[in-house]
Amino acid sequence: MLSRTADHLFWMARYTERAENTARMLDVNVQTSMLPQSAENAEQGWRAMLGISELQSAYDHHYGLLTKKDVLDFMVRDPMNPSSIASCLKEARENARAVRGTLTTEVWETQNATWLEVQEKLGSGMLEQDPGQFFEWVKFRSHLSRGVTLGTMLKDEAVHFIRLGTFLERADNTARILDVKFHSAKEIESGKQLMQRDFYYWGALLRSVSGFEIYRKVYRDVITPERVAELLMLRGDMPRSLLACMDEVVANLAEVRNDVSADTERLAGKLHAEFKFARIEDILQAGLHDTLTEFLERIFELGNRISRDFLVPLAA
């Protein structure tokens, strides 16, 4: 496959997944912002969410004061923010358009319709009237894109590059949301509402990664931070966990290997093995933040190596 074609497929998938992940993060922040809390804690929650995507400085430059409305505008519709939902869906559509001949008609039409419909949704005031419904729509369109891809495309290199993009982006996001939410949990004030607040806090986090029902099925017990971390890092049967993402990255890398990708496969395999055979007790003892920070650095390096070995090289 031509490297430019692979590049467009890879980034089409990454941008689609990024739009979904942004919707998930915003949804959980909208939910937790409605819990009883001080104005300072509410602002910290929004700032932490901007920090997940490394967009705090860009937001401050364009908006100055932090308000919920401005953060939602910046993260959903602002064309100056390349990671906003609208920007991501536009880029996903543009990458799909560049390789229409490689995609099935259904995949192309899904990407194109999503871009057209998001403009209608934003123009109708849906975000202001019911942000939760808008975020559910974004997630649904991402699910639809993946389903149509797997249901209509030949399982050749094109699909493997799409899957690589999807699961690299998902791994990055899961690690970021875990890191910031565990850090934010330390900020929760104590008091008689602490237990009730903890339940809604961790419940909202689990729902942001479609993990609430899965948690109940696996653990059948009260929600605890340690088990949340285990579920989202080390459970291979949890679709959005770090281990599940690395399962897919390793498997799809093996399908597209070439003469120069051995070191890239080795890096992915080592990272995969560390999570496959890890115990949550050891991770917590070593430090969750340090573990997740190192994981993000290695995922970033892995993405760069995939670009070097298979795709259009990143600009220096």
N, C-alpha and C positions, 0 to 999 in steps of 0.2 A: 504494500500500500504506500502511496506517496506520503511523505512526511507532512505536507501541507493539508492533505485530506484528513490524516490522523489527528492533526492539530485542531482542525475545526470540530471534529467529532468529540474530542477530548474536552474542549472548552465549551461546547454546546452543553455537554452533560454537567460540567462544573458549574456553569452559570445557572442552569435549571435547579441544581441541588442547592446552590447558594441562596437563590430566591426563596426556596422552601425553608432553609435553615434560618434565614432572616425573619421570615414570617413566624416561625416557631419561637424564636427568641423574643420578638416583639409581643407575641401572644402571652407568653408567660410573664413578661414584665407588666403588661396591662392588668393581668390577673392579680399579681402580687402587689401592684400599686394600690389596689382597692382594699388591701388588708389594713387594719388599724395600725398606724405608724406615724412617726413625726415627719414633718416636711423635709427635714434633713435626710432621714433614712430613705424617703421616697426618691429624693434627688440622687442619692448615692446609688440606688438601684438603676436609674437611667444612665448615670455616668458609667457604671460598671458594664452595662450592656454596650455602650459606645466603645468601651475599652476592649471588649471581646473582639471586635472587628478592627481595632486599631484606628478608630475614626474620631477620637475625642478632639484632637487638634483641628481636624478639618471642620468639625461641627462648630467649635469655638470661633474659628475664623469666619464662618459664614453667618452664624446666628448670635454669638455672644452669650446672653443669658440662656439658661437651660429651662425649658418648659416641656411638658409631655407632648403638647401639640407640635412643637417645633421638632422634637426628636422623631415623632412619627412621620412628619413631612420629610425630614432629612433621610430617614431610613426606608421610606416607602416610595416617594415620588421624585425626590430631588435629582435632576439630571446631572448636577455637579458632583454627586456622590456615585462613583462607579460601582459601589456595592449595594445601592438601593435596590429594592425589589423591581421597580420599573426599569432601571438600568440593566439589571441582570437578565430580565426577560427579553429586553431588547437585544442584548448581546447574544443570548441563546438563539434567538430567532435569526440574527444576522449570520451566525456561524452555521446554522442549519441551512440557510439560503445559499451559502457558498458551496455546500456539498449536496444539493438537492438530488443530484443523480445517484448518490450513494445511499440515500434514505428511501424508505418506502413512502408512498403518497400519504399514508396515514400518519407517519411520524412527522413529515413536513407540515401537514395541515394542522396537526396538534400544536406544534410550536408556533405556527403563524397565527392560529386562532387565539392562542393564549396572549400573544402580544397585542392583538387587536382588542381583545376583551378587557385586558387590564386597563387600557386607556378609557374604555367605556365605564368600567367600575369606578375608577378614580374620578372621572368627570361627573358621575352621578351622585357623588358625596357619600358613597358606601363606607369609606374609611372613617369619616367623621360620625356617621350615624350608628354604625355597628362594626367596630374594628375586628372583633372576633370572627364575624361572618366573612369579612374580607380575607383574613388570614387563613381561614378554613378553605376558601376558594383557591388561594395560592397553593396550599398543600395538595388539594385535590388535583389541580392542573399538573403538579409535579408527579403525583402518583400516576395520573393518566399518561403522561409522557413516558414514564418507565414501563408501564404495562403495554402500551402500544409498541414500544421498541422491542420488548421481549416477545410480544405476540405476533409481530409481523415481519421482523427482519431476520435474514439469514444469520445464523450464529457463526460469523466469520470474524476477521480482524476488526471490522467496523464496530461490531457490538462489543468486542473486548476493550477497545479504546474508550468507548462510551462508558462502560462499566468502571474502567480505571478512573476516569474523571469523576464519576459519581462517588465512588467510595473513598478516594483521596479527600475530596471536599467534605464528605460526611465525617470522616475520622477527625479532620481538623476542627470542624465545628463542635463535635461531641466533646472533644478535649477542652475547647475554649469555654463552652457553657458549663462544664463540670468545674473547671478551675475557678471561674468567676463566681459561680453560685456557692461553692464551698467556702470561698473567701468571704463572700457577703454574709454567709450564715453566722460567721463569728461576730458580725455587727448586730445581730438580732438582740434586742434588749431582753433582760429577764423580767419576770413578773408573773402574775396569775394567769395571763393569757398565753404564756410561753408554749405550753404543750399544744394548745389549739393552733397557735400560729405556726409551730413547727410542722404540724400535719399538713396545713394548707400550703406552706412554703415548699416542702419536699414533694407534696402531691402535684403542685403546679410545675415543678421541675420535671417530674416524671412524665406529666402530660405533654410537656414541650418536646419530648422525644418519643412520644407514643408508648410510654413505658409503664403507665399506671396499672392497667389491667395485667400486664405481664408481671409486674412486681407482686401483685396480689396472688397470682397463680403460682409463682415460683416460691415465695417466702411465706405466704399465708399468715402474716404477722404484722405488727406495727411497723411503720416506715421509720428506718434509721439511716443516718447519713452513711454509715459504713456499708450497709447493704445496697444503698443507692449507687455508691461508688463501685462496688463489686459488679452489680448488674450492668452498669454502663461502661465498664472497662473490661471485665474478664469473662462475661457470659457469651460464648460463641453463638448461642441460640437466641440472643437478643439482637434484632436486626440492625440497631443503630449503635451497638457497642463498639469499642475500639478493636476488640478481638475479631468481631464479625467483619468489620471493615477490612482489617488486615488479611483475614481469610480470603476475601474477594480480590484484594490487591495482588496478593501472591499468586492466586489461581489465574488471574487474567494476565499478569506479567508473563507467566509460563507459556501462555498461548501465543504471545506476540514476540517472544525472545528473538534476538538477532545476534550477530557476531560480536557486538560491543556491549551487550546488556548484562553480562555475567555479574559485574560488580553491583549493578543496580538490583538485580535479583537477590544477590547476597545480602545487601543492606535491608531489603524488604523482608527477607526470610529471617534475619536475625531479630528484627523488631517484632515480627510476628511470633517467633518462638518465645521471646521474653514475656509477652502477654499470655501466650498459650499456657505456659508453665508457672506463671506467677501466682502468688497468694495475696489476697487483699491485706492481710495482716502485715506482710513484708512491705507492701507499698506504703501503707499508712505509717509504718515505723520509719521508713526512709524519707517520708515526706511527700504528701500527695501533690502539692504545688510543684515541687522540684521534678517529680516524675512526669507530670503533665507538661511542664515547660520543656523538658528534654524531648518528650514525644513530639511536641509541636515543631521543635527545631529539626528533628529527624524526618518528620513528614514533609516539611518544607524542602529539605535537602533531597528527599526521595522524588518530590515533584520536579525539582530542577534536573535531577538525573534522568527522569523519564523524558523531559523535554530535550535534553542533550542527546539521548540515545535514539529517540523515535520521532520527535516532533520538530517543529520549526524552533530553532534555538532561541532562548530568551535573550533580549537585548542586554548587553553588559552595562 
